Amino acid sequence: MAHAKKVTLYILVVFVLYSIINSPERSGELVKVGFEGISSAAQGVGDFMTELIK
């Protein structure tokens, strides 16, 4: 089972590197969208906690 996880991780890393090398502009856009999503989620949690305190 541990061997399968290691192989899967290597395949994932190779795929990510291939994607970055093959189309860096698209990869950059995806990272930007991901960080915007994380930022929005953090903002939502902050707003929720602020409302709980009021």
PDB file of N, CA, C and O in Angstrom:
ATOM      1  N   MET A   1       0.827  -1.194   0.000  1.00  0.00           N
ATOM      2  CA  MET A   1       0.000   0.000   0.000  1.00  0.00           C
ATOM      3  C   MET A   1       0.869   1.256   0.000  1.00  0.00           C
ATOM      4  O   MET A   1       0.576   2.208  -0.723  1.00  0.00           O
ATOM      5  N   ALA A   2       1.928   1.267   0.797  1.00  0.00           N
ATOM      6  CA  ALA A   2       2.810   2.431   0.857  1.00  0.00           C
ATOM      7  C   ALA A   2       3.519   2.638  -0.474  1.00  0.00           C
ATOM      8  O   ALA A   2       3.775   3.769  -0.889  1.00  0.00           O
ATOM      9  N   HIS A   3       3.832   1.523  -1.138  1.00  0.00           N
ATOM     10  CA  HIS A   3       4.489   1.613  -2.443  1.00  0.00           C
ATOM     11  C   HIS A   3       3.555   2.259  -3.466  1.00  0.00           C
ATOM     12  O   HIS A   3       4.003   3.051  -4.294  1.00  0.00           O
ATOM     13  N   ALA A   4       2.279   1.933  -3.418  1.00  0.00           N
ATOM     14  CA  ALA A   4       1.307   2.511  -4.347  1.00  0.00           C
ATOM     15  C   ALA A   4       1.172   4.017  -4.116  1.00  0.00           C
ATOM     16  O   ALA A   4       1.043   4.779  -5.074  1.00  0.00           O
ATOM     17  N   LYS A   5       1.200   4.447  -2.868  1.00  0.00           N
ATOM     18  CA  LYS A   5       1.119   5.879  -2.562  1.00  0.00           C
ATOM     19  C   LYS A   5       2.331   6.613  -3.116  1.00  0.00           C
ATOM     20  O   LYS A   5       2.209   7.714  -3.653  1.00  0.00           O
ATOM     21  N   LYS A   6       3.504   5.995  -2.984  1.00  0.00           N
ATOM     22  CA  LYS A   6       4.734   6.620  -3.462  1.00  0.00           C
ATOM     23  C   LYS A   6       4.708   6.750  -4.988  1.00  0.00           C
ATOM     24  O   LYS A   6       5.088   7.789  -5.529  1.00  0.00           O
ATOM     25  N   VAL A   7       4.266   5.707  -5.675  1.00  0.00           N
ATOM     26  CA  VAL A   7       4.181   5.743  -7.127  1.00  0.00           C
ATOM     27  C   VAL A   7       3.166   6.797  -7.575  1.00  0.00           C
ATOM     28  O   VAL A   7       3.420   7.542  -8.521  1.00  0.00           O
ATOM     29  N   THR A   8       2.029   6.859  -6.901  1.00  0.00           N
ATOM     30  CA  THR A   8       1.009   7.853  -7.229  1.00  0.00           C
ATOM     31  C   THR A   8       1.543   9.266  -7.032  1.00  0.00           C
ATOM     32  O   THR A   8       1.281  10.145  -7.852  1.00  0.00           O
ATOM     33  N   LEU A   9       2.285   9.491  -5.960  1.00  0.00           N
ATOM     34  CA  LEU A   9       2.871  10.804  -5.700  1.00  0.00           C
ATOM     35  C   LEU A   9       3.864  11.180  -6.798  1.00  0.00           C
ATOM     36  O   LEU A   9       3.859  12.315  -7.274  1.00  0.00           O
ATOM     37  N   TYR A  10       4.711  10.242  -7.202  1.00  0.00           N
ATOM     38  CA  TYR A  10       5.666  10.517  -8.271  1.00  0.00           C
ATOM     39  C   TYR A  10       4.952  10.851  -9.580  1.00  0.00           C
ATOM     40  O   TYR A  10       5.354  11.772 -10.291  1.00  0.00           O
ATOM     41  N   ILE A  11       3.902  10.109  -9.897  1.00  0.00           N
ATOM     42  CA  ILE A  11       3.148  10.377 -11.124  1.00  0.00           C
ATOM     43  C   ILE A  11       2.516  11.760 -11.071  1.00  0.00           C
ATOM     44  O   ILE A  11       2.518  12.484 -12.066  1.00  0.00           O
ATOM     45  N   LEU A  12       1.977  12.130  -9.915  1.00  0.00           N
ATOM     46  CA  LEU A  12       1.370  13.445  -9.753  1.00  0.00           C
ATOM     47  C   LEU A  12       2.406  14.555  -9.922  1.00  0.00           C
ATOM     48  O   LEU A  12       2.139  15.556 -10.586  1.00  0.00           O
ATOM     49  N   VAL A  13       3.580  14.385  -9.328  1.00  0.00           N
ATOM     50  CA  VAL A  13       4.642  15.392  -9.440  1.00  0.00           C
ATOM     51  C   VAL A  13       5.083  15.535 -10.896  1.00  0.00           C
ATOM     52  O   VAL A  13       5.268  16.652 -11.380  1.00  0.00           O
ATOM     53  N   VAL A  14       5.253  14.415 -11.594  1.00  0.00           N
ATOM     54  CA  VAL A  14       5.653  14.462 -12.999  1.00  0.00           C
ATOM     55  C   VAL A  14       4.582  15.168 -13.828  1.00  0.00           C
ATOM     56  O   VAL A  14       4.904  15.969 -14.706  1.00  0.00           O
ATOM     57  N   PHE A  15       3.321  14.876 -13.555  1.00  0.00           N
ATOM     58  CA  PHE A  15       2.232  15.524 -14.291  1.00  0.00           C
ATOM     59  C   PHE A  15       2.235  17.035 -14.061  1.00  0.00           C
ATOM     60  O   PHE A  15       2.091  17.809 -15.007  1.00  0.00           O
ATOM     61  N   VAL A  16       2.399  17.449 -12.810  1.00  0.00           N
ATOM     62  CA  VAL A  16       2.418  18.885 -12.497  1.00  0.00           C
ATOM     63  C   VAL A  16       3.589  19.562 -13.190  1.00  0.00           C
ATOM     64  O   VAL A  16       3.423  20.631 -13.778  1.00  0.00           O
ATOM     65  N   LEU A  17       4.765  18.959 -13.131  1.00  0.00           N
ATOM     66  CA  LEU A  17       5.929  19.553 -13.796  1.00  0.00           C
ATOM     67  C   LEU A  17       5.724  19.623 -15.307  1.00  0.00           C
ATOM     68  O   LEU A  17       6.071  20.624 -15.934  1.00  0.00           O
ATOM     69  N   TYR A  18       5.169  18.577 -15.890  1.00  0.00           N
ATOM     70  CA  TYR A  18       4.887  18.586 -17.326  1.00  0.00           C
ATOM     71  C   TYR A  18       3.912  19.708 -17.673  1.00  0.00           C
ATOM     72  O   TYR A  18       4.097  20.412 -18.666  1.00  0.00           O
ATOM     73  N   SER A  19       2.879  19.872 -16.857  1.00  0.00           N
ATOM     74  CA  SER A  19       1.888  20.919 -17.118  1.00  0.00           C
ATOM     75  C   SER A  19       2.513  22.302 -17.041  1.00  0.00           C
ATOM     76  O   SER A  19       2.213  23.172 -17.859  1.00  0.00           O
ATOM     77  N   ILE A  20       3.381  22.504 -16.057  1.00  0.00           N
ATOM     78  CA  ILE A  20       4.027  23.813 -15.895  1.00  0.00           C
ATOM     79  C   ILE A  20       4.954  24.096 -17.072  1.00  0.00           C
ATOM     80  O   ILE A  20       4.979  25.213 -17.589  1.00  0.00           O
ATOM     81  N   ILE A  21       5.705  23.101 -17.490  1.00  0.00           N
ATOM     82  CA  ILE A  21       6.641  23.294 -18.598  1.00  0.00           C
ATOM     83  C   ILE A  21       5.895  23.450 -19.917  1.00  0.00           C
ATOM     84  O   ILE A  21       6.280  24.261 -20.759  1.00  0.00           O
ATOM     85  N   ASN A  22       4.833  22.677 -20.098  1.00  0.00           N
ATOM     86  CA  ASN A  22       4.094  22.691 -21.354  1.00  0.00           C
ATOM     87  C   ASN A  22       3.310  23.982 -21.556  1.00  0.00           C
ATOM     88  O   ASN A  22       3.290  24.513 -22.666  1.00  0.00           O
ATOM     89  N   SER A  23       2.668  24.497 -20.518  1.00  0.00           N
ATOM     90  CA  SER A  23       1.891  25.737 -20.650  1.00  0.00           C
ATOM     91  C   SER A  23       1.988  26.552 -19.359  1.00  0.00           C
ATOM     92  O   SER A  23       1.093  26.500 -18.515  1.00  0.00           O
ATOM     93  N   PRO A  24       3.066  27.292 -19.217  1.00  0.00           N
ATOM     94  CA  PRO A  24       3.273  28.057 -17.985  1.00  0.00           C
ATOM     95  C   PRO A  24       2.230  29.156 -17.758  1.00  0.00           C
ATOM     96  O   PRO A  24       1.901  29.468 -16.614  1.00  0.00           O
ATOM     97  N   GLU A  25       1.711  29.742 -18.838  1.00  0.00           N
ATOM     98  CA  GLU A  25       0.712  30.796 -18.669  1.00  0.00           C
ATOM     99  C   GLU A  25      -0.562  30.232 -18.047  1.00  0.00           C
ATOM    100  O   GLU A  25      -1.129  30.831 -17.134  1.00  0.00           O
ATOM    101  N   ARG A  26      -1.007  29.086 -18.539  1.00  0.00           N
ATOM    102  CA  ARG A  26      -2.219  28.446 -18.003  1.00  0.00           C
ATOM    103  C   ARG A  26      -1.987  28.015 -16.559  1.00  0.00           C
ATOM    104  O   ARG A  26      -2.882  28.151 -15.724  1.00  0.00           O
ATOM    105  N   SER A  27      -0.815  27.505 -16.258  1.00  0.00           N
ATOM    106  CA  SER A  27      -0.503  27.087 -14.891  1.00  0.00           C
ATOM    107  C   SER A  27      -0.535  28.283 -13.944  1.00  0.00           C
ATOM    108  O   SER A  27      -1.036  28.188 -12.824  1.00  0.00           O
ATOM    109  N   GLY A  28       0.001  29.402 -14.403  1.00  0.00           N
ATOM    110  CA  GLY A  28      -0.025  30.622 -13.596  1.00  0.00           C
ATOM    111  C   GLY A  28      -1.442  31.093 -13.322  1.00  0.00           C
ATOM    112  O   GLY A  28      -1.757  31.536 -12.217  1.00  0.00           O
ATOM    113  N   GLU A  29      -2.298  30.994 -14.339  1.00  0.00           N
ATOM    114  CA  GLU A  29      -3.700  31.383 -14.155  1.00  0.00           C
ATOM    115  C   GLU A  29      -4.390  30.483 -13.130  1.00  0.00           C
ATOM    116  O   GLU A  29      -5.161  30.959 -12.296  1.00  0.00           O
ATOM    117  N   LEU A  30      -4.110  29.186 -13.200  1.00  0.00           N
ATOM    118  CA  LEU A  30      -4.731  28.255 -12.250  1.00  0.00           C
ATOM    119  C   LEU A  30      -4.276  28.520 -10.817  1.00  0.00           C
ATOM    120  O   LEU A  30      -5.072  28.446  -9.881  1.00  0.00           O
ATOM    121  N   VAL A  31      -2.996  28.828 -10.655  1.00  0.00           N
ATOM    122  CA  VAL A  31      -2.491  29.144  -9.311  1.00  0.00           C
ATOM    123  C   VAL A  31      -3.152  30.418  -8.797  1.00  0.00           C
ATOM    124  O   VAL A  31      -3.535  30.499  -7.630  1.00  0.00           O
ATOM    125  N   LYS A  32      -3.283  31.408  -9.667  1.00  0.00           N
ATOM    126  CA  LYS A  32      -3.920  32.667  -9.274  1.00  0.00           C
ATOM    127  C   LYS A  32      -5.367  32.430  -8.837  1.00  0.00           C
ATOM    128  O   LYS A  32      -5.807  32.961  -7.817  1.00  0.00           O
ATOM    129  N   VAL A  33      -6.102  31.635  -9.612  1.00  0.00           N
ATOM    130  CA  VAL A  33      -7.494  31.327  -9.265  1.00  0.00           C
ATOM    131  C   VAL A  33      -7.553  30.580  -7.927  1.00  0.00           C
ATOM    132  O   VAL A  33      -8.431  30.840  -7.104  1.00  0.00           O
ATOM    133  N   GLY A  34      -6.623  29.659  -7.719  1.00  0.00           N
ATOM    134  CA  GLY A  34      -6.584  28.913  -6.456  1.00  0.00           C
ATOM    135  C   GLY A  34      -6.359  29.828  -5.265  1.00  0.00           C
ATOM    136  O   GLY A  34      -7.039  29.704  -4.247  1.00  0.00           O
ATOM    137  N   PHE A  35      -5.402  30.751  -5.388  1.00  0.00           N
ATOM    138  CA  PHE A  35      -5.135  31.667  -4.281  1.00  0.00           C
ATOM    139  C   PHE A  35      -6.297  32.631  -4.051  1.00  0.00           C
ATOM    140  O   PHE A  35      -6.579  32.998  -2.910  1.00  0.00           O
ATOM    141  N   GLU A  36      -6.965  33.038  -5.114  1.00  0.00           N
ATOM    142  CA  GLU A  36      -8.140  33.892  -4.950  1.00  0.00           C
ATOM    143  C   GLU A  36      -9.248  33.148  -4.211  1.00  0.00           C
ATOM    144  O   GLU A  36      -9.944  33.729  -3.379  1.00  0.00           O
ATOM    145  N   GLY A  37      -9.408  31.864  -4.518  1.00  0.00           N
ATOM    146  CA  GLY A  37     -10.400  31.053  -3.814  1.00  0.00           C
ATOM    147  C   GLY A  37     -10.082  30.909  -2.343  1.00  0.00           C
ATOM    148  O   GLY A  37     -10.966  31.017  -1.493  1.00  0.00           O
ATOM    149  N   ILE A  38      -8.810  30.664  -2.041  1.00  0.00           N
ATOM    150  CA  ILE A  38      -8.392  30.543  -0.637  1.00  0.00           C
ATOM    151  C   ILE A  38      -8.594  31.864   0.086  1.00  0.00           C
ATOM    152  O   ILE A  38      -9.042  31.889   1.233  1.00  0.00           O
ATOM    153  N   SER A  39      -8.265  32.957  -0.583  1.00  0.00           N
ATOM    154  CA  SER A  39      -8.443  34.281   0.014  1.00  0.00           C
ATOM    155  C   SER A  39      -9.914  34.570   0.294  1.00  0.00           C
ATOM    156  O   SER A  39     -10.254  35.108   1.348  1.00  0.00           O
ATOM    157  N   SER A  40     -10.775  34.219  -0.636  1.00  0.00           N
ATOM    158  CA  SER A  40     -12.206  34.439  -0.440  1.00  0.00           C
ATOM    159  C   SER A  40     -12.745  33.594   0.711  1.00  0.00           C
ATOM    160  O   SER A  40     -13.577  34.054   1.494  1.00  0.00           O
ATOM    161  N   ALA A  41     -12.267  32.365   0.804  1.00  0.00           N
ATOM    162  CA  ALA A  41     -12.707  31.493   1.898  1.00  0.00           C
ATOM    163  C   ALA A  41     -12.254  32.048   3.241  1.00  0.00           C
ATOM    164  O   ALA A  41     -13.025  32.048   4.201  1.00  0.00           O
ATOM    165  N   ALA A  42     -11.021  32.519   3.320  1.00  0.00           N
ATOM    166  CA  ALA A  42     -10.523  33.098   4.565  1.00  0.00           C
ATOM    167  C   ALA A  42     -11.300  34.357   4.924  1.00  0.00           C
ATOM    168  O   ALA A  42     -11.595  34.586   6.097  1.00  0.00           O
ATOM    169  N   GLN A  43     -11.629  35.164   3.944  1.00  0.00           N
ATOM    170  CA  GLN A  43     -12.422  36.371   4.185  1.00  0.00           C
ATOM    171  C   GLN A  43     -13.796  35.998   4.723  1.00  0.00           C
ATOM    172  O   GLN A  43     -14.303  36.638   5.644  1.00  0.00           O
ATOM    173  N   GLY A  44     -14.397  34.960   4.147  1.00  0.00           N
ATOM    174  CA  GLY A  44     -15.711  34.502   4.609  1.00  0.00           C
ATOM    175  C   GLY A  44     -15.669  34.005   6.045  1.00  0.00           C
ATOM    176  O   GLY A  44     -16.576  34.288   6.828  1.00  0.00           O
ATOM    177  N   VAL A  45     -14.623  33.268   6.396  1.00  0.00           N
ATOM    178  CA  VAL A  45     -14.482  32.788   7.777  1.00  0.00           C
ATOM    179  C   VAL A  45     -14.295  33.971   8.717  1.00  0.00           C
ATOM    180  O   VAL A  45     -14.866  34.001   9.807  1.00  0.00           O
ATOM    181  N   GLY A  46     -13.502  34.937   8.297  1.00  0.00           N
ATOM    182  CA  GLY A  46     -13.296  36.128   9.122  1.00  0.00           C
ATOM    183  C   GLY A  46     -14.586  36.896   9.339  1.00  0.00           C
ATOM    184  O   GLY A  46     -14.872  37.333  10.454  1.00  0.00           O
ATOM    185  N   ASP A  47     -15.364  37.063   8.283  1.00  0.00           N
ATOM    186  CA  ASP A  47     -16.653  37.745   8.409  1.00  0.00           C
ATOM    187  C   ASP A  47     -17.595  36.981   9.342  1.00  0.00           C
ATOM    188  O   ASP A  47     -18.303  37.582  10.149  1.00  0.00           O
ATOM    189  N   PHE A  48     -17.596  35.672   9.225  1.00  0.00           N
ATOM    190  CA  PHE A  48     -18.448  34.835  10.076  1.00  0.00           C
ATOM    191  C   PHE A  48     -18.056  34.989  11.553  1.00  0.00           C
ATOM    192  O   PHE A  48     -18.916  35.159  12.417  1.00  0.00           O
ATOM    193  N   MET A  49     -16.771  34.929  11.823  1.00  0.00           N
ATOM    194  CA  MET A  49     -16.309  35.056  13.206  1.00  0.00           C
ATOM    195  C   MET A  49     -16.621  36.455  13.757  1.00  0.00           C
ATOM    196  O   MET A  49     -16.971  36.599  14.928  1.00  0.00           O
ATOM    197  N   THR A  50     -16.493  37.474  12.912  1.00  0.00           N
ATOM    198  CA  THR A  50     -16.824  38.831  13.340  1.00  0.00           C
ATOM    199  C   THR A  50     -18.287  38.943  13.716  1.00  0.00           C
ATOM    200  O   THR A  50     -18.629  39.574  14.716  1.00  0.00           O
ATOM    201  N   GLU A  51     -19.153  38.333  12.919  1.00  0.00           N
ATOM    202  CA  GLU A  51     -20.581  38.368  13.211  1.00  0.00           C
ATOM    203  C   GLU A  51     -20.915  37.587  14.477  1.00  0.00           C
ATOM    204  O   GLU A  51     -21.840  37.955  15.201  1.00  0.00           O
ATOM    205  N   LEU A  52     -20.183  36.527  14.752  1.00  0.00           N
ATOM    206  CA  LEU A  52     -20.426  35.764  15.979  1.00  0.00           C
ATOM    207  C   LEU A  52     -20.089  36.579  17.212  1.00  0.00           C
ATOM    208  O   LEU A  52     -20.760  36.459  18.237  1.00  0.00           O
ATOM    209  N   ILE A  53     -19.062  37.404  17.127  1.00  0.00           N
ATOM    210  CA  ILE A  53     -18.618  38.207  18.269  1.00  0.00           C
ATOM    211  C   ILE A  53     -19.608  39.332  18.550  1.00  0.00           C
ATOM    212  O   ILE A  53     -19.800  39.701  19.708  1.00  0.00           O
ATOM    213  N   LYS A  54     -20.235  39.879  17.528  1.00  0.00           N
ATOM    214  CA  LYS A  54     -21.156  41.009  17.711  1.00  0.00           C
ATOM    215  C   LYS A  54     -22.360  40.630  18.514  1.00  0.00           C
ATOM    216  O   LYS A  54     -23.229  41.468  18.756  1.00  0.00           O
TER     217      LYS A  54
END
